Amino acid sequence: MAQNPDVATGTLTHVILDLSGYAALLEAGGAVGAAKVLRPFERIVRAALPRATAEVDHRGDEFHLVFRNPAEAVSATIAIADALQRHNGRHPDLKLSVRFGIEAGQTTRRKGAFMGNAISVASRLVSRGQPGQILVGDGVAALLRTNKAVPLRDLGAWKPKGLAAVHVYEARGPDPTADGSREAERQLATAFHTDVVQSTATAAKLGQRGWRGMFERYHEIVREELRRHDGVEVDTAGDGFYATFSVPSRAIDCAIDMRDRLRRELSIEVRTGIHTGECEVVAGKPGGMAIVIGGRVKDRAGAGDVLVSRTVMDLLTGGTFTFESRGAAVLKGVPGEWALFAVSKIVEAGQLTHA
């Protein structure tokens, strides 16, 4: 009987390293010019590994390393990044710009090749980072949650194309001595901010135990609706959520369905603010004025309101929503006055779901 070529290897931590500018080096200097950069890159990486078997693949400008211990994986990767930074300081004419992505997850090995979602996530994280920056995903963060020796900085959620949303953490900041730093990526996104109305009074009414149970269920409902409407949770603080959507109609649908469920199941009211604009994206976390405006719009909303900016209304005019003017408002920290609108959704001709 032939052996199954797929062999389960369990949970492994995958590290992907990518050297920037390799294609340009080949084009400009050929194999000789590229080798001048590859030799120190390969030497530095291999010298920092705790064991040679950690290297499972190396193709030109990319290394694939595998570890059974996520703390060891992060420590080894930091050692590589630090060694590269020292090299760049000593050799300003031969700087190495390297990005790092790390993720842990269930892995199989087929015909000598490792396979699993963690490898895909690690590769995508590489594409989001700056030179010298080490980005890690949910799997690594979960395994290191109790390990105080490996501090991680939360950079928020990111939705890689073709993959499920992943929370991104930074294990090491960018290398200021490396070439290849780039401006933050910019993208158009819809910012969604929501929180519980009169949460302090509700907590006092329910008591500690009742509030905790309600609070946990509130988080579950919000996250269920975000997933159902393809929203990406970026951050949460107390009773507030901040998420992004690819289009504003999904954000409004999510806000209305979420509000109605919370009323029905928990008898609590929320308010939501929505704005669409250009965001700066660093390691998958959107920021900038568009996100600030979304939060300020939420601050102007009342109980049960789904409040949007004129930008959102203009994008959706003629669709399945109606907009009631709430006048012009000055938003804290935002220049000028902003026209705000409460949203209602048309269910059938002549019928509205009031927001």
C-alpha positions as CSV (number, residue, x, y, z in Angstrom):
1,M,0.0,0.0,0.0
2,A,1.4,3.4,-0.9
3,Q,2.1,5.8,1.9
4,N,0.0,8.9,2.4
5,P,2.2,11.8,1.1
6,D,0.6,14.2,3.6
7,V,2.2,13.9,7.1
8,A,0.7,16.0,9.9
9,T,3.5,17.9,11.7
10,G,1.4,19.8,14.2
11,T,1.6,23.5,15.1
12,L,4.7,25.1,13.8
13,T,5.9,28.7,13.6
14,H,6.9,30.0,10.2
15,V,9.2,32.9,9.5
16,I,9.5,34.5,6.1
17,L,12.3,36.9,5.3
18,D,12.4,38.9,2.1
19,L,15.3,41.0,0.8
20,S,14.0,44.1,-1.0
21,G,15.4,45.3,-4.3
22,Y,16.7,41.9,-5.5
23,A,15.1,42.1,-9.0
24,A,16.6,45.6,-9.5
25,L,20.0,44.3,-8.5
26,L,19.8,41.5,-11.0
27,E,18.8,43.9,-13.8
28,A,21.4,46.5,-12.9
29,G,24.4,44.3,-12.0
30,G,23.6,40.8,-13.1
31,A,24.4,37.7,-11.1
32,V,27.7,39.2,-9.9
33,G,26.0,42.3,-8.5
34,A,23.3,40.4,-6.9
35,A,25.7,38.0,-5.3
36,K,27.5,40.9,-3.6
37,V,24.3,41.6,-1.6
38,L,23.2,38.0,-1.2
39,R,26.4,36.7,0.4
40,P,26.2,38.9,3.5
41,F,22.4,38.5,3.7
42,E,22.8,34.7,3.7
43,R,25.7,34.8,6.2
44,I,23.9,37.0,8.7
45,V,20.7,34.9,8.6
46,R,22.4,31.6,9.0
47,A,24.7,32.8,11.8
48,A,21.7,33.9,13.9
49,L,19.8,30.6,13.6
50,P,19.8,28.4,16.8
51,R,20.2,25.3,14.5
52,A,20.7,24.8,10.8
53,T,17.6,22.7,10.4
54,A,15.4,25.8,11.0
55,E,16.1,26.8,7.4
56,V,13.7,24.8,5.3
57,D,13.9,26.9,2.1
58,H,15.9,29.6,0.5
59,R,15.3,31.0,-2.9
60,G,17.3,34.0,-4.0
61,D,16.0,36.9,-1.8
62,E,13.7,34.9,0.4
63,F,14.2,32.6,3.4
64,H,11.6,30.3,5.0
65,L,12.4,29.3,8.5
66,V,10.4,26.9,10.7
67,F,10.4,26.5,14.5
68,R,8.4,24.4,17.0
69,N,8.7,27.1,19.7
70,P,7.2,30.5,18.8
71,A,9.2,32.4,21.4
72,E,12.4,30.9,19.8
73,A,11.2,31.9,16.4
74,V,10.6,35.5,17.4
75,S,13.9,35.7,19.3
76,A,15.9,34.3,16.4
77,T,14.2,36.7,14.0
78,I,15.0,39.7,16.2
79,A,18.6,38.5,16.3
80,I,18.7,38.4,12.5
81,A,17.1,41.9,12.3
82,D,19.5,43.3,14.8
83,A,22.5,41.8,13.0
84,L,21.3,43.3,9.7
85,Q,20.9,46.7,11.4
86,R,24.5,46.5,12.7
87,H,25.7,45.5,9.2
88,N,23.8,48.5,7.7
89,G,25.5,50.8,10.2
90,R,29.0,49.5,9.3
91,H,28.3,49.3,5.5
92,P,26.3,52.4,4.4
93,D,27.2,51.5,0.8
94,L,25.7,48.0,1.0
95,K,22.6,48.3,3.1
96,L,20.2,45.3,3.3
97,S,16.5,46.1,3.4
98,V,14.8,43.0,4.8
99,R,11.1,42.5,5.9
100,F,9.9,39.8,8.3
101,G,6.6,38.0,8.7
102,I,5.8,35.3,11.4
103,E,2.8,33.2,12.0
104,A,2.0,29.9,13.7
105,G,-0.5,27.3,12.9
106,Q,-1.3,23.7,11.9
107,T,1.1,22.6,9.3
108,T,1.4,19.5,7.0
109,R,4.4,18.4,5.0
110,R,3.9,17.0,1.5
111,K,6.8,15.7,-0.5
112,G,9.2,17.7,1.6
113,A,7.3,21.0,1.3
114,F,5.5,22.6,4.2
115,M,1.9,23.6,3.7
116,G,-0.6,25.5,5.8
117,N,-2.4,28.8,6.2
118,A,0.3,30.1,8.6
119,I,2.8,30.2,5.7
120,S,0.4,32.3,3.6
121,V,-0.2,34.7,6.4
122,A,3.5,35.1,7.2
123,S,4.2,35.8,3.5
124,R,1.4,38.4,3.4
125,L,2.7,40.1,6.6
126,V,6.1,40.5,4.9
127,S,4.4,42.6,2.2
128,R,2.9,44.9,4.8
129,G,6.0,45.6,6.8
130,Q,8.8,48.2,6.7
131,P,12.5,47.2,6.4
132,G,13.6,45.7,9.7
133,Q,10.1,45.5,11.0
134,I,9.0,42.1,12.4
135,L,5.2,41.5,12.1
136,V,3.4,38.5,13.6
137,G,-0.1,37.2,13.4
138,D,-2.8,35.9,15.7
139,G,-1.4,32.4,16.1
140,V,1.9,33.6,17.4
141,A,0.3,36.2,19.6
142,A,-2.0,33.6,21.2
143,L,0.9,31.3,21.9
144,L,3.0,34.1,23.4
145,R,0.2,35.7,25.4
146,T,1.6,34.7,28.8
147,N,5.3,35.1,27.8
148,K,6.3,38.5,29.1
149,A,9.8,38.1,27.6
150,V,8.4,38.6,24.1
151,P,6.4,41.9,24.2
152,L,4.2,42.5,21.2
153,R,2.7,45.8,20.0
154,D,-0.9,45.6,18.8
155,L,-1.2,47.2,15.3
156,G,-4.8,46.3,14.7
157,A,-6.6,44.0,12.3
158,W,-6.0,43.5,8.6
159,K,-7.9,41.7,5.9
160,P,-5.4,40.2,3.4
161,K,-6.9,39.6,0.0
162,G,-8.1,36.0,-0.3
163,L,-7.5,35.2,3.4
164,A,-9.5,35.7,6.6
165,A,-8.9,38.8,8.7
166,V,-5.8,38.6,10.9
167,H,-4.7,40.7,13.9
168,V,-1.2,42.1,13.3
169,Y,1.4,42.6,16.0
170,E,4.9,44.1,15.9
171,A,7.7,42.3,17.6
172,R,10.4,44.7,16.4
173,G,10.1,48.2,14.9
174,P,11.5,49.3,11.5
175,D,15.3,49.6,11.0
176,P,16.1,53.4,10.5
177,T,19.4,52.5,8.8
178,A,17.9,50.4,6.0
179,D,17.1,51.6,2.5
180,G,13.7,51.0,1.0
181,S,11.5,52.7,3.6
182,R,8.2,53.7,2.0
183,E,5.4,56.0,2.8
184,A,2.4,54.5,4.5
185,E,0.0,52.8,2.1
186,R,-3.2,54.6,1.4
187,Q,-6.6,53.1,0.6
188,L,-10.2,54.1,0.5
189,A,-12.2,52.6,3.4
190,T,-15.4,53.1,5.3
191,A,-14.8,53.8,9.0
192,F,-17.4,52.4,11.4
193,H,-17.5,53.4,15.1
194,T,-20.1,52.3,17.6
195,D,-20.6,52.2,21.4
196,V,-23.2,51.6,24.1
197,V,-25.4,54.5,25.1
198,Q,-25.5,55.2,28.8
199,S,-23.1,52.3,29.5
200,T,-22.3,53.6,33.0
201,A,-25.9,53.8,34.1
202,T,-26.5,50.3,32.6
203,A,-23.6,48.9,34.5
204,A,-24.9,50.4,37.8
205,K,-28.3,48.9,37.1
206,L,-27.1,45.4,36.3
207,G,-24.4,45.1,38.9
208,Q,-21.0,43.6,38.3
209,R,-22.1,40.1,37.5
210,G,-25.0,41.1,35.3
211,W,-22.9,43.7,33.5
212,R,-20.1,41.2,32.8
213,G,-22.6,38.7,31.2
214,M,-24.3,41.4,29.2
215,F,-21.0,42.9,28.1
216,E,-19.6,39.5,26.9
217,R,-22.8,38.9,24.9
218,Y,-22.6,42.4,23.5
219,H,-19.1,41.7,22.2
220,E,-20.3,38.4,20.6
221,I,-23.2,40.0,18.8
222,V,-21.1,42.9,17.4
223,R,-18.4,40.5,16.2
224,E,-21.0,38.2,14.7
225,E,-22.6,41.0,12.7
226,L,-19.2,42.4,11.6
227,R,-18.3,38.9,10.2
228,R,-21.7,38.5,8.6
229,H,-21.3,41.9,6.8
230,D,-17.6,41.5,5.9
231,G,-16.4,44.1,8.3
232,V,-12.9,44.0,9.8
233,E,-12.6,44.7,13.5
234,V,-9.7,47.1,14.0
235,D,-9.9,47.9,17.7
236,T,-12.2,47.7,20.8
237,A,-12.0,49.7,24.0
238,G,-14.5,49.1,26.7
239,D,-18.0,49.3,25.1
240,G,-16.7,50.8,21.9
241,F,-15.8,49.1,18.6
242,Y,-13.9,50.5,15.6
243,A,-14.1,48.6,12.3
244,T,-13.7,49.1,8.6
245,F,-15.7,48.1,5.5
246,S,-14.8,48.0,1.8
247,V,-18.1,49.8,0.9
248,P,-20.4,52.1,3.0
249,S,-23.6,50.1,2.3
250,R,-22.3,47.1,4.1
251,A,-21.4,49.3,7.1
252,I,-24.9,50.7,7.3
253,D,-26.5,47.2,6.9
254,C,-24.3,46.0,9.7
255,A,-25.1,48.9,12.0
256,I,-28.8,48.5,11.5
257,D,-28.8,44.7,12.0
258,M,-26.5,45.0,15.0
259,R,-28.6,47.7,16.6
260,D,-31.8,45.7,16.2
261,R,-30.3,42.5,17.6
262,L,-28.9,44.4,20.7
263,R,-32.3,46.0,21.3
264,R,-34.1,42.6,21.0
265,E,-31.6,40.4,22.8
266,L,-30.1,42.7,25.4
267,S,-32.4,45.7,25.6
268,I,-29.5,48.1,25.1
269,E,-29.1,51.0,22.7
270,V,-26.0,51.8,20.7
271,R,-25.0,54.7,18.5
272,T,-23.0,54.4,15.3
273,G,-21.0,56.8,13.2
274,I,-19.9,56.1,9.6
275,H,-17.6,58.0,7.2
276,T,-15.8,57.0,4.0
277,G,-12.4,58.5,3.1
278,E,-8.8,57.9,2.3
279,C,-6.9,56.2,5.1
280,E,-3.2,55.7,5.8
281,V,-2.5,52.0,6.4
282,V,0.6,50.9,8.4
283,A,0.9,47.1,9.0
284,G,-2.8,46.7,8.2
285,K,-4.1,49.3,10.6
286,P,-6.1,52.1,9.0
287,G,-5.6,55.6,10.5
288,G,-5.7,59.2,9.5
289,M,-8.3,61.9,9.4
290,A,-11.0,59.7,7.8
291,I,-10.9,57.5,10.8
292,V,-11.0,60.4,13.2
293,I,-14.1,61.8,11.3
294,G,-15.9,58.5,11.7
295,G,-15.4,58.6,15.4
296,R,-16.5,62.2,15.7
297,V,-19.7,61.5,13.7
298,K,-20.5,58.7,16.2
299,D,-20.0,61.2,19.1
300,R,-22.8,63.3,17.6
301,A,-25.3,60.4,17.3
302,G,-28.1,59.7,19.7
303,A,-29.5,56.4,21.0
304,G,-30.2,54.1,18.1
305,D,-28.8,56.4,15.5
306,V,-26.8,55.3,12.5
307,L,-25.3,58.7,11.6
308,V,-23.3,59.3,8.5
309,S,-21.4,62.1,6.8
310,R,-22.4,63.8,3.6
311,T,-19.7,61.8,1.9
312,V,-21.5,58.5,2.7
313,M,-24.9,60.0,1.6
314,D,-23.5,61.2,-1.7
315,L,-22.0,57.7,-2.4
316,L,-25.3,56.0,-1.7
317,T,-27.9,58.4,-3.2
318,G,-30.4,56.5,-5.3
319,G,-29.9,53.2,-3.5
320,T,-31.9,51.4,-0.8
321,F,-31.4,54.0,2.0
322,T,-33.0,57.3,2.9
323,F,-31.2,60.1,4.7
324,E,-32.7,62.5,7.2
325,S,-30.7,65.7,7.7
326,R,-29.4,66.3,11.2
327,G,-27.9,69.7,10.3
328,A,-24.3,70.9,10.2
329,A,-22.0,70.2,13.1
330,V,-18.5,71.1,14.2
331,L,-16.6,67.9,14.8
332,K,-13.9,68.1,17.5
333,G,-10.5,68.4,16.0
334,V,-11.8,68.5,12.4
335,P,-11.8,71.7,10.3
336,G,-15.0,73.3,9.1
337,E,-18.7,72.2,9.6
338,W,-19.9,68.8,8.6
339,A,-23.4,67.9,7.3
340,L,-24.7,64.8,9.1
341,F,-27.5,62.5,8.2
342,A,-29.5,59.7,10.0
343,V,-30.0,56.6,7.8
344,S,-33.2,54.6,7.2
345,K,-33.2,51.5,5.1
346,I,-36.0,50.8,2.6
347,V,-37.4,47.3,3.2
348,E,-40.3,47.4,0.8
349,A,-42.0,50.1,-1.1
350,G,-43.3,52.6,1.4
351,Q,-41.7,50.9,4.4
352,L,-38.6,52.0,6.3
353,T,-36.4,50.5,8.9
354,H,-35.6,53.6,10.9
355,A,-32.1,54.2,12.1
